[in-house]
Amino acid sequence: MQASPAETGAAQAEAAPVETSLAYKCAKAQHWRDIAYLKAPMNRYAPFKNCIAWTAYQFNLPEELLYAVLYVERGEVNGKCSRNKNGTLDCGPAQINEVRLQELKRFSLSMTDLRQKPCHNIWAMGYLLRREIEDAGGKIWQGVGNYHYHYSADPRIHQRYVNLVCKAWLRLNTLIEDSCGGTNAGGSAP
């Protein structure tokens, strides 16, 4: 069982960033993270990039995937939630839906945590992505789509979300490549 944010502690969230599955480096920056969080909309998550890196490491997920999901979700870090058409709330940077709260309570995560503690929200995203990928038999993109909206409920909504996350990952690749002088600085989305 994975440790909750409370168990891992803030010290680990502040630990040195871990290497990612794709080695984005160039002469202009030490790591792709140094470039990725400079401009809107991702600059609002710059203070949490170590939380993102730690969550990726803890759940054995590509850090770039977490970046891409955050890019698509674009949730607030100020404690506000957004209401969906079905009346449920999405909260925090990763827009964790309140229907996931029952599942997250086993880690002592509350709605207040998801709203007001961005690192806890990011950790919940990592946990939910990993669980959905495992439930999908290791199929990363099916798991990513199920994180947002289960395939069996509506395949079109599911696929649209997968496409958005994939495009965000590819956008990250282009951003890094352009910042590194047009060289191929890294790989592409799986």
Secondary structure, DSSP 8 states (H G I E B T S, - for coil): ----HHHHHHHHHTS-----SS---BTTBSSTHHHHTSSTTGGGGGGGHHHHHHHHHHTT--HHHHHHHHHHH---SSS-EEE-TTS-EEETTTTEEGGGHHHHGGGT--HHHHHH-HHHHHHHHHHHHHHHHHHTTT-HHHHHHHHHS-TTT-HHHHHHHHHHHHHHHHHHHHHHHHHTTTS--S----
